Amino acid sequence: MLFYFSLMILMLIVFVGLMIRGTLLHELLHLPVFHYRLFKNRPGSIDFYRHSYGTDTKQYFLHFPPSENEVEKKQVVIFFHGGGWSLGSPEMFKLNAAFFTKRGYHVFMPSYRRIPFYGYPEIRADLDAGFLEILEVMKELEIANHKIILGGTSAGGNLAALLAYDRVKLEALNVDPIIFSGILLFGAALDLSLMYPSPVRWFYAGSSADPAFKNASPINYLQPEETLPVLMVHGTKDGLVAYRSAEAFIKKISERQAENLTIYILPEGTHLDVGSWNFFDNDLRKLMVQWLAER
């Protein structure tokens, strides 16, 4: 009797989790569907080259050259995959790369050391070291004059935004911010203070009182005037990166940027819905194609 009662409770929890958007349980229960779509829509044979920038097995990036017979674009794409600073790999997200290579872009997809063994300071160091090595590879490929479009999903969006908006760090790296021609942010963790408290957030940036916590939030680097073209996508029922954290970033950047700011809100959209452009020829995918064409 106890077994059947426990089973019924479990089934009820699963049912509620499947139906109620905006919860961690809903996101976790739908994660297998997302990965199934990644597998089902895998791009097949796609050329890529692996480059290391450190001794750790996670310190590397993949370079995907433009597809054959495509006119090479004058920008390259650096795209950071999601996974809560702990899961996934560039190899898992070849579909992201294929979207851009089929349109003539060189694509770089970085990996980095992960939580729980490494936190923001080490991940930030990997972000910088990997970026500098990408610039060296661009020189070798004779595309050093190409502008860079940054992009990322979830935790990857956090890293892309840190790279773009922390101008003090860019100056220390001897990199002119003019090298960037745009940034794509999908369900990105842009204001850690308004995200749900979780072990993932703690392992990445510590407590809200830690200096690393403020440093790990891209919202804190926005300057009085911003001009970098942005396409930002977020769902109102995001169960992993709370929509209120996206709202805070939108409000702050909207006060600082009058042009080239594209905000695409998915009503009732979940964290996984912001990646729908990978699988479907939907309005979000069409918006991305248009946005890229304008760069």
C-alpha positions in Angstrom: 0.0 0.0 0.0 2.8 2.4 0.9 4.5 1.6 -2.4 1.5 2.5 -4.5 0.9 5.7 -2.5 4.5 6.8 -3.0 4.2 6.0 -6.7 1.0 8.1 -7.0 2.8 11.0 -5.2 5.7 10.7 -7.6 3.5 10.6 -10.6 1.6 13.7 -9.3 4.9 15.5 -8.8 6.0 14.6 -12.4 2.7 15.7 -13.8 2.7 19.0 -12.0 6.3 19.6 -13.1 5.5 18.9 -16.7 2.5 21.2 -16.7 3.6 24.2 -14.6 6.1 26.4 -16.4 8.6 28.6 -14.7 9.9 26.0 -12.3 13.2 24.1 -12.0 11.4 20.8 -12.1 9.7 21.7 -15.4 13.0 22.6 -17.0 14.7 19.4 -15.8 11.8 17.2 -16.9 12.0 18.7 -20.4 15.8 18.5 -20.7 15.7 15.0 -22.3 13.5 16.4 -25.0 15.9 19.2 -25.7 18.9 16.8 -25.9 16.8 14.4 -28.1 16.3 17.3 -30.5 20.0 18.1 -30.5 20.7 14.4 -31.4 17.9 14.2 -34.0 18.9 17.4 -35.7 22.7 16.9 -35.5 24.4 18.4 -38.6 26.2 15.2 -39.7 29.7 15.6 -41.0 31.0 19.1 -40.1 34.7 20.1 -40.1 36.2 21.4 -37.0 39.7 21.9 -35.4 40.5 21.6 -31.7 42.9 24.2 -30.1 44.2 24.0 -26.6 45.0 27.1 -24.5 46.0 25.5 -21.3 46.9 22.2 -19.7 43.5 21.3 -18.2 41.4 19.0 -20.4 38.6 21.6 -20.4 40.9 24.4 -21.6 40.3 24.3 -25.4 38.0 25.6 -28.1 36.7 24.3 -31.4 37.1 26.1 -34.7 34.4 25.5 -37.3 35.3 27.0 -40.7 32.6 28.2 -43.0 30.8 25.6 -45.1 32.1 25.0 -48.6 30.5 27.0 -51.4 29.4 29.7 -48.9 30.6 33.3 -49.3 32.8 33.9 -46.3 31.4 36.6 -44.0 33.6 39.5 -42.7 32.7 38.6 -39.1 33.4 35.5 -37.0 31.2 34.1 -34.3 32.4 33.2 -30.8 29.6 31.2 -29.2 29.5 29.9 -25.6 27.1 26.9 -25.0 25.0 26.6 -21.9 25.1 24.1 -19.0 25.2 26.0 -15.8 29.0 26.5 -15.9 29.2 22.7 -15.2 27.7 20.6 -18.0 28.0 20.2 -21.8 30.8 20.6 -24.2 31.3 22.4 -27.6 31.1 19.0 -29.3 27.5 18.6 -28.0 26.4 21.8 -29.6 27.7 21.4 -33.2 24.2 22.3 -34.3 24.8 25.8 -33.0 28.0 26.1 -35.0 26.3 24.6 -38.1 23.7 27.4 -38.1 26.5 30.0 -38.5 28.9 28.0 -40.7 26.1 27.4 -43.3 25.8 31.2 -43.5 29.5 31.8 -44.1 30.9 32.4 -40.7 34.0 31.1 -39.0 32.8 29.8 -35.6 34.7 29.4 -32.4 33.2 27.5 -29.5 35.2 27.6 -26.2 35.3 25.2 -23.3 36.6 26.1 -19.8 37.2 24.7 -16.4 33.9 24.0 -14.5 32.2 24.2 -11.2 32.2 22.8 -8.6 36.0 22.5 -8.7 36.5 25.9 -10.2 34.6 29.1 -9.8 34.4 32.6 -11.3 38.0 33.7 -10.9 39.3 30.6 -12.7 36.5 30.6 -15.3 37.1 34.3 -15.9 40.8 33.5 -16.4 39.9 30.8 -18.9 37.5 33.2 -20.7 40.4 35.6 -21.2 43.1 33.1 -22.1 40.8 31.3 -24.6 39.8 34.6 -26.2 43.4 35.6 -26.7 44.2 32.3 -28.3 41.3 32.6 -30.6 42.7 36.0 -31.7 46.0 34.2 -32.4 44.3 31.6 -34.5 42.5 34.3 -36.4 45.8 35.8 -37.3 47.1 32.4 -38.5 43.9 32.1 -40.7 44.5 35.7 -42.0 41.1 36.8 -40.7 42.4 39.0 -37.9 40.6 42.0 -39.5 37.2 40.3 -39.1 34.9 41.7 -36.5 33.5 39.4 -33.8 29.9 38.5 -33.0 29.7 37.1 -29.5 26.9 34.8 -28.5 25.9 32.5 -25.7 23.0 30.6 -24.1 22.3 30.7 -20.3 25.7 30.4 -18.6 27.3 30.9 -22.0 25.5 34.1 -22.4 26.9 35.2 -19.0 30.4 34.6 -20.3 29.8 36.3 -23.7 28.4 39.4 -21.9 31.4 39.5 -19.5 33.7 39.4 -22.4 31.9 42.2 -24.2 31.1 44.6 -21.3 34.0 44.4 -19.0 36.1 47.1 -20.7 38.6 47.3 -17.9 39.5 43.7 -18.5 39.6 44.2 -22.3 42.1 47.1 -21.8 44.2 44.9 -19.7 44.2 42.3 -22.5 45.1 45.1 -25.0 41.9 44.5 -26.9 39.9 47.4 -28.4 36.1 46.9 -27.8 35.5 48.0 -31.4 36.5 44.5 -32.4 33.0 43.3 -31.4 30.2 44.0 -33.9 27.3 42.5 -31.9 26.2 40.1 -29.2 23.5 37.4 -29.0 22.1 36.6 -25.6 19.7 33.6 -25.1 18.3 33.1 -21.6 21.5 34.6 -20.4 22.5 35.0 -16.7 23.1 38.7 -16.7 22.2 39.7 -13.1 23.1 37.0 -10.6 21.5 38.9 -7.7 18.0 38.3 -9.1 18.5 34.7 -10.1 17.1 31.9 -7.9 19.6 31.1 -5.1 21.0 27.7 -5.9 24.1 25.6 -5.5 25.0 26.3 -9.1 25.1 30.1 -8.5 27.0 29.6 -5.2 29.7 27.4 -6.8 30.1 29.9 -9.6 30.2 33.2 -7.8 29.9 32.5 -4.0 27.6 34.3 -1.7 26.1 37.7 -2.6 28.6 39.3 -0.2 31.6 37.9 -2.1 33.5 40.3 -4.4 33.3 37.6 -7.1 29.5 37.7 -7.0 29.4 41.3 -8.3 32.2 40.7 -10.7 30.4 37.7 -12.3 27.3 39.8 -13.1 27.5 41.5 -16.6 24.9 44.0 -15.5 27.5 45.7 -13.3 29.7 46.5 -16.3 27.2 48.6 -18.3 28.5 52.0 -19.0 26.5 55.3 -19.2 26.3 54.9 -23.0 26.2 51.6 -24.8 26.4 51.1 -28.6 27.1 47.4 -29.2 24.3 45.9 -31.2 22.4 43.4 -29.0 19.8 40.7 -29.7 18.5 39.4 -26.3 16.0 36.6 -26.0 14.3 35.5 -22.8 11.2 33.6 -21.7 8.8 34.9 -19.1 8.5 31.4 -17.6 12.3 30.7 -17.4 12.7 28.2 -14.5 16.5 28.5 -14.4 17.4 32.1 -15.1 14.6 34.1 -13.6 12.9 36.5 -15.9 13.1 39.3 -13.3 16.9 39.1 -13.8 16.5 39.7 -17.5 14.1 42.5 -16.8 16.7 44.3 -14.7 19.3 44.0 -17.4 16.8 45.2 -20.1 15.8 48.2 -18.0 19.4 49.2 -17.3 20.7 48.8 -20.9 17.6 50.5 -22.4 18.4 53.6 -20.4 21.9 53.6 -21.9 21.4 52.4 -25.5 19.0 54.1 -27.9 19.8 52.1 -31.0 20.6 48.6 -32.1 18.9 47.1 -29.1 16.6 44.2 -30.0 14.7 42.5 -27.1 12.6 39.4 -28.0 10.5 38.2 -25.1 8.8 34.8 -25.3 5.5 35.0 -23.5 5.2 31.8 -21.4 8.6 30.8 -22.8 10.8 28.5 -20.7 14.6 28.4 -20.5 14.8 25.7 -23.1 12.4 27.6 -25.5 15.1 30.2 -26.1 17.0 27.5 -28.0 14.1 26.7 -30.3 16.0 28.4 -33.2 18.2 25.4 -33.3 15.4 23.1 -34.4 12.6 25.1 -35.9 12.2 27.6 -38.7 10.2 29.8 -36.3 10.0 33.6 -35.8 13.0 33.6 -33.5 15.1 31.9 -36.2 13.9 34.4 -38.8 14.8 37.3 -36.4 18.3 35.9 -35.9 18.8 35.7 -39.7 17.6 39.2 -40.1 19.7 40.5 -37.2 22.9 38.9 -38.6 22.2 40.3 -42.0 22.3 43.8 -40.6 25.7 43.3 -39.0 
